Amino acid sequence: MKFQFLGFSCLAIVFSLFCTNEAAVKLPNNETVSAVIVFGDSIVDPGNNNNLITLIKCDFPPYGRDFMGGKPTGRFNEGKIPTDLMVEELGIKELLPAYLDPNLQPTDLPTGVSFASGGAGYDPLTSSMASVLTLSDQLRLYEEYLGKLKRSVGEEKTSDILSKAIFLVVASSDDIANNYFGTPFRRLQYNMPSYADLLVNYSSSFVQDLYNLGARKIGVFSAPPIGCVPSQRTLAGGILRNCATTHNQLAQMFNGKLSSKLDSLKTKLPKAKVVYLDIYTHLLDIIENPRKYGFEVVDRGCCGTGMIETTILCNRLTPVTCPNVSEYVFWDSYHPTELAYKVLVHEVIQKYIYSFF
């Protein structure tokens, strides 16, 4: 894929590199984060799927209902997604744009973009089934991005940006829910421990590929308690729609193996900070103790019945969308609300940010 790159003035470059929002989080030893660069799935996709031929997209109402101007952008909820909240809290910029956004400005590049594609997974089959960008596709786009960045700011400044950038990888939910438990193909080939191993090996290879392309601060998100999202409760939680036990077992199995593998990589990648980011524990606590965080509804999404609607099933013809989304942990049957993300992102940043330095 080739995308036209527009020219811009040196003044614009300087402004984008040195004029940032005020950080809400204090970094150690006057350190700075130059950019956030993201790969993964719908949790961190700000609209890369909009122009793909896929059903996994949400660039239509009621998505984006509470976003700036109430405009659907391809973000998979009603407002901001985790990476928007992260760059804002780190004082980098207000939103992290999609790399494939046709309105992307050259001045956006030095402070980071997202290559994530809703429906993607570590397992290439997961992405292929959904007709979305595989992680290999995302990596190729990142290489294209590097070429643009070097032409814009030069080799030396690009190296400086990469050395201070935080790279995030967010995947595995779709591997578990949509691929392993959603189709018979991988279950015929792998039991749960061996499929967890497969995903971890793909994750490890991807982290090493990022390192070889200049990444030095790499955060890898754990799998969430995917069995507790409303759609999986409906599909696999029984008549009472409890959390799907097997889904969470595979997520925990994967997380344990991933944490160990990332620890081993730390000794193999000189000058790298590879950080395992546990969101399973944090999100499960929100789901199990919602009122502690100000929520009321955890087993349904805000859109429609909240039990199965997501992506194209949550659309402008959906008869009911909840009036008070702040009471809900989930926007649709798969993706948390902006407010739930705010709680989660704040906890993750507070717990892990020092591990990158």
C-alpha positions as CSV (number, residue, x, y, z in Angstrom):
1,M,0.0,0.0,0.0
2,K,1.3,3.4,-0.9
3,F,0.0,6.7,0.6
4,Q,0.9,10.1,-0.5
5,F,3.1,12.2,1.8
6,L,2.5,15.9,1.8
7,G,5.3,18.5,2.1
8,F,5.5,20.9,5.0
9,S,7.7,23.6,6.4
10,C,10.6,23.3,8.8
11,L,8.7,25.6,11.2
12,A,5.8,23.0,11.4
13,I,8.4,20.2,12.2
14,V,10.0,22.2,15.0
15,F,6.6,23.0,16.4
16,S,5.5,19.4,16.5
17,L,8.7,18.2,18.1
18,F,9.0,20.7,20.9
19,C,5.5,22.1,21.6
20,T,3.5,19.5,23.6
21,N,0.6,19.4,26.1
22,E,1.5,19.4,29.8
23,A,2.0,15.9,31.1
24,A,-0.3,14.7,33.8
25,V,2.2,12.1,35.0
26,K,5.6,12.9,36.4
27,L,8.4,11.0,34.6
28,P,11.7,10.0,36.5
29,N,14.9,12.1,36.2
30,N,13.3,14.7,33.8
31,E,12.9,12.0,31.2
32,T,10.6,12.7,28.2
33,V,8.5,10.5,25.9
34,S,8.9,11.7,22.3
35,A,6.1,9.6,20.8
36,V,3.8,6.7,21.2
37,I,3.7,4.1,18.4
38,V,1.1,1.4,18.5
39,F,0.3,-1.9,17.0
40,G,-2.5,-4.3,17.6
41,D,-6.3,-4.7,17.5
42,S,-9.6,-2.8,17.9
43,I,-8.7,-1.6,21.5
44,V,-6.1,0.7,20.0
45,D,-7.4,1.2,16.4
46,P,-8.4,4.9,15.8
47,G,-9.7,4.2,12.3
48,N,-7.2,2.2,10.2
49,N,-10.0,-0.2,9.2
50,N,-12.2,2.6,7.8
51,N,-11.0,2.1,4.2
52,L,-10.4,-1.7,4.3
53,I,-12.9,-4.1,2.8
54,T,-13.9,-5.7,6.1
55,L,-17.0,-6.0,8.4
56,I,-14.7,-5.1,11.3
57,K,-15.2,-1.3,11.3
58,C,-17.3,1.3,13.1
59,D,-17.0,4.6,11.2
60,F,-20.8,5.2,11.6
61,P,-23.2,6.2,14.4
62,P,-23.7,5.5,17.3
63,Y,-19.9,5.0,17.5
64,G,-18.2,8.3,18.3
65,R,-21.4,9.6,20.0
66,D,-19.4,11.4,22.7
67,F,-16.3,12.0,20.6
68,M,-15.4,15.6,19.6
69,G,-18.4,16.8,17.7
70,G,-20.1,13.5,18.0
71,K,-18.3,12.2,14.9
72,P,-17.6,8.5,14.3
73,T,-13.9,8.2,13.5
74,G,-13.4,4.4,13.4
75,R,-12.6,4.2,17.1
76,F,-14.4,1.2,18.6
77,N,-16.4,3.0,21.3
78,E,-18.3,6.2,21.9
79,G,-15.3,8.4,22.7
80,K,-11.6,8.2,23.2
81,I,-9.6,4.9,23.2
82,P,-6.7,4.0,25.5
83,T,-3.9,5.4,23.3
84,D,-5.6,8.8,23.1
85,L,-5.8,8.9,26.9
86,M,-2.2,7.7,27.2
87,V,-0.7,10.4,24.9
88,E,-2.8,13.0,26.7
89,E,-1.7,11.9,30.1
90,L,2.0,11.8,29.0
91,G,1.7,15.3,27.6
92,I,2.4,14.4,24.0
93,K,-0.8,15.4,22.2
94,E,-4.5,15.2,22.6
95,L,-5.2,12.2,20.2
96,L,-3.2,9.4,18.7
97,P,-4.1,9.3,15.0
98,A,-4.5,6.3,12.7
99,Y,-1.6,6.0,10.3
100,L,-4.0,5.3,7.4
101,D,-6.2,8.3,8.1
102,P,-6.3,10.2,4.8
103,N,-6.3,13.5,6.9
104,L,-3.1,12.6,8.7
105,Q,-0.8,15.5,8.8
106,P,3.0,15.3,8.4
107,T,3.4,17.1,11.7
108,D,1.6,14.1,13.4
109,L,4.4,11.7,12.5
110,P,7.2,12.7,15.0
111,T,4.9,12.3,18.0
112,G,3.5,8.9,17.0
113,V,0.7,7.1,15.2
114,S,-1.3,3.9,15.5
115,F,-1.0,1.1,13.0
116,A,-3.5,-1.1,14.9
117,S,-6.3,-2.8,13.0
118,G,-9.6,-4.0,14.6
119,G,-9.9,-7.8,14.5
120,A,-6.1,-8.4,14.3
121,G,-4.3,-10.9,16.4
122,Y,-0.9,-12.4,16.9
123,D,-2.0,-15.5,14.9
124,P,-2.1,-14.5,11.2
125,L,-5.2,-16.6,10.7
126,T,-7.1,-14.3,13.1
127,S,-6.5,-11.2,10.9
128,S,-7.0,-13.1,7.7
129,M,-10.4,-14.4,8.8
130,A,-11.5,-10.8,9.5
131,S,-9.9,-9.3,6.4
132,V,-7.9,-6.8,8.4
133,L,-4.2,-5.9,8.7
134,T,-2.0,-8.6,10.1
135,L,0.8,-7.7,12.5
136,S,3.2,-8.2,9.5
137,D,1.2,-5.7,7.5
138,Q,1.3,-3.3,10.4
139,L,5.1,-3.7,10.6
140,R,5.4,-3.0,6.9
141,L,3.5,0.2,7.3
142,Y,5.8,1.1,10.2
143,E,8.8,0.7,7.9
144,E,7.1,3.0,5.4
145,Y,6.5,5.5,8.3
146,L,10.2,5.4,9.2
147,G,11.1,6.3,5.7
148,K,8.7,9.3,5.8
149,L,10.1,10.4,9.2
150,K,13.7,10.2,8.1
151,R,12.9,12.3,5.0
152,S,11.1,14.8,7.2
153,V,13.5,15.3,10.2
154,G,16.6,13.5,9.2
155,E,18.3,10.3,10.3
156,E,19.7,11.7,13.6
157,K,16.4,13.2,14.8
158,T,14.6,10.0,13.8
159,S,17.0,8.0,15.9
160,D,16.5,10.3,18.8
161,I,12.7,10.1,18.5
162,L,12.8,6.3,18.4
163,S,15.1,6.1,21.4
164,K,12.6,8.1,23.5
165,A,9.4,6.7,22.1
166,I,7.2,4.1,23.8
167,F,6.0,1.3,21.5
168,L,2.8,-0.6,22.5
169,V,1.5,-3.9,21.3
170,V,-2.1,-4.8,22.1
171,A,-3.3,-8.2,20.8
172,S,-4.6,-11.7,21.7
173,S,-8.3,-10.9,22.5
174,D,-9.4,-11.8,19.0
175,D,-7.1,-14.8,18.8
176,I,-8.9,-16.2,21.9
177,A,-12.5,-15.1,21.3
178,N,-12.9,-15.0,17.6
179,N,-10.4,-17.6,16.4
180,Y,-9.7,-20.3,19.0
181,F,-13.2,-20.4,20.5
182,G,-15.1,-18.8,17.6
183,T,-14.1,-21.3,14.9
184,P,-13.0,-25.0,15.0
185,F,-9.8,-24.6,13.0
186,R,-7.2,-23.9,15.7
187,R,-8.9,-26.2,18.3
188,L,-8.4,-29.1,15.9
189,Q,-4.7,-28.3,15.7
190,Y,-3.9,-27.1,19.2
191,N,-5.0,-27.7,22.8
192,M,-5.1,-24.6,25.0
193,P,-1.5,-24.7,26.3
194,S,-0.1,-25.2,22.8
195,Y,-2.1,-22.4,21.3
196,A,-1.0,-20.1,24.1
197,D,2.6,-21.1,23.2
198,L,1.9,-20.3,19.5
199,L,0.6,-16.8,20.4
200,V,3.6,-16.2,22.7
201,N,6.1,-17.2,20.0
202,Y,4.4,-14.8,17.6
203,S,4.5,-12.0,20.2
204,S,8.1,-12.6,21.0
205,S,9.1,-12.5,17.3
206,F,7.2,-9.3,16.8
207,V,8.9,-7.6,19.7
208,Q,12.3,-8.7,18.3
209,D,11.3,-7.3,14.9
210,L,10.4,-4.0,16.5
211,Y,13.7,-3.9,18.3
212,N,15.6,-4.6,15.0
213,L,13.7,-1.6,13.6
214,G,14.8,0.8,16.3
215,A,12.3,0.3,19.2
216,R,13.9,0.4,22.6
217,K,10.9,1.0,25.0
218,I,8.3,-1.7,24.3
219,G,5.2,-2.4,26.3
220,V,3.2,-5.5,25.6
221,F,-0.3,-5.7,27.0
222,S,-1.6,-8.9,28.6
223,A,-4.8,-10.5,27.4
224,P,-7.9,-9.1,29.2
225,P,-10.4,-11.3,31.0
226,I,-12.0,-11.8,27.5
227,G,-14.5,-14.3,28.9
228,C,-16.2,-11.5,30.8
229,V,-17.0,-9.2,27.9
230,P,-20.7,-9.2,27.2
231,S,-20.6,-11.0,23.8
232,Q,-18.6,-13.9,25.3
233,R,-21.0,-14.1,28.2
234,T,-23.8,-14.5,25.7
235,L,-22.0,-17.0,23.5
236,A,-20.3,-19.1,26.1
237,G,-21.4,-18.1,29.6
238,G,-24.5,-20.3,29.8
239,I,-28.0,-19.4,30.6
240,L,-26.9,-17.0,33.4
241,R,-24.4,-15.3,31.1
242,N,-21.5,-15.7,33.6
243,C,-18.0,-15.0,32.5
244,A,-16.8,-17.7,30.0
245,T,-14.4,-19.8,32.1
246,T,-12.5,-21.4,29.3
247,H,-11.8,-18.1,27.6
248,N,-10.4,-16.6,30.8
249,Q,-8.3,-19.8,31.4
250,L,-6.7,-19.5,28.0
251,A,-6.1,-15.7,28.6
252,Q,-4.4,-16.5,31.9
253,M,-2.4,-19.3,30.4
254,F,-1.2,-16.9,27.7
255,N,-0.4,-14.2,30.1
256,G,1.8,-16.4,32.3
257,K,3.8,-17.6,29.3
258,L,4.0,-14.1,27.8
259,S,5.3,-12.6,31.0
260,S,8.0,-15.2,31.3
261,K,9.0,-14.9,27.6
262,L,9.3,-11.1,27.8
263,D,11.5,-11.5,30.9
264,S,13.8,-13.7,28.9
265,L,14.0,-11.2,26.1
266,K,15.3,-8.5,28.4
267,T,18.7,-10.2,28.5
268,K,18.8,-10.7,24.7
269,L,18.0,-7.2,23.6
270,P,20.7,-4.8,24.7
271,K,19.6,-1.3,26.0
272,A,15.9,-2.3,25.6
273,K,13.1,-2.0,28.1
274,V,10.5,-4.7,27.5
275,V,7.6,-4.3,29.8
276,Y,4.7,-6.7,30.4
277,L,1.6,-4.6,31.1
278,D,-1.0,-6.6,33.1
279,I,-4.5,-5.3,32.2
280,Y,-6.2,-8.6,33.1
281,T,-6.1,-8.0,36.8
282,H,-7.1,-4.3,36.6
283,L,-10.1,-4.9,34.2
284,L,-11.3,-7.9,36.1
285,D,-11.4,-5.8,39.3
286,I,-13.5,-3.2,37.5
287,I,-15.8,-5.9,36.3
288,E,-16.1,-7.6,39.7
289,N,-16.3,-4.4,41.8
290,P,-17.9,-1.9,39.5
291,R,-19.3,0.4,42.2
292,K,-15.8,0.9,43.5
293,Y,-15.1,2.7,40.3
294,G,-18.6,4.4,39.8
295,F,-20.1,1.9,37.4
296,E,-23.4,0.0,37.6
297,V,-23.6,-2.3,34.5
298,V,-20.9,-4.8,33.6
299,D,-22.7,-7.7,31.8
300,R,-24.2,-5.6,29.0
301,G,-22.9,-2.9,26.6
302,C,-24.6,0.4,26.2
303,C,-25.5,-0.2,22.5
304,G,-28.7,-2.1,21.8
305,T,-29.4,-5.0,24.1
306,G,-25.7,-4.9,24.9
307,M,-25.5,-8.7,24.7
308,I,-24.2,-9.3,21.2
309,E,-24.1,-5.9,19.3
310,T,-20.6,-4.9,18.1
311,T,-19.2,-3.3,14.9
312,I,-21.9,-3.5,12.2
313,L,-24.5,-4.9,14.6
314,C,-24.2,-1.6,16.6
315,N,-25.4,0.9,14.0
316,R,-27.7,3.9,13.4
317,L,-30.7,1.5,13.2
318,T,-30.0,-0.1,16.6
319,P,-33.3,0.7,18.4
320,V,-31.9,1.7,21.8
321,T,-28.6,3.1,23.0
322,C,-28.4,3.8,26.8
323,P,-28.9,7.4,27.9
324,N,-26.2,7.3,30.6
325,V,-23.1,5.6,29.3
326,S,-21.1,6.6,32.4
327,E,-22.9,3.8,34.2
328,Y,-21.5,1.1,31.8
329,V,-18.1,-0.6,31.7
330,F,-18.8,-1.6,28.1
331,W,-19.9,0.5,25.2
332,D,-20.8,-2.4,22.9
333,S,-20.7,-6.1,23.6
334,Y,-16.9,-6.2,23.2
335,H,-15.3,-2.8,23.8
336,P,-15.1,-0.7,27.1
337,T,-16.4,2.8,27.3
338,E,-14.1,5.8,27.4
339,L,-14.7,6.2,31.1
340,A,-13.7,2.6,31.8
341,Y,-10.6,3.1,29.7
342,K,-9.7,6.2,31.7
343,V,-9.8,4.2,34.9
344,L,-7.7,1.4,33.3
345,V,-5.2,3.6,31.6
346,H,-4.5,5.7,34.7
347,E,-3.8,2.6,36.8
348,V,-1.6,1.1,34.1
349,I,0.5,4.3,33.6
350,Q,0.9,4.8,37.4
351,K,2.0,1.2,37.8
352,Y,4.3,0.8,34.8
353,I,5.6,4.1,33.5
354,Y,8.8,4.0,35.6
355,S,9.7,0.5,34.1
356,F,10.4,2.1,30.7
357,F,13.3,4.2,32.2
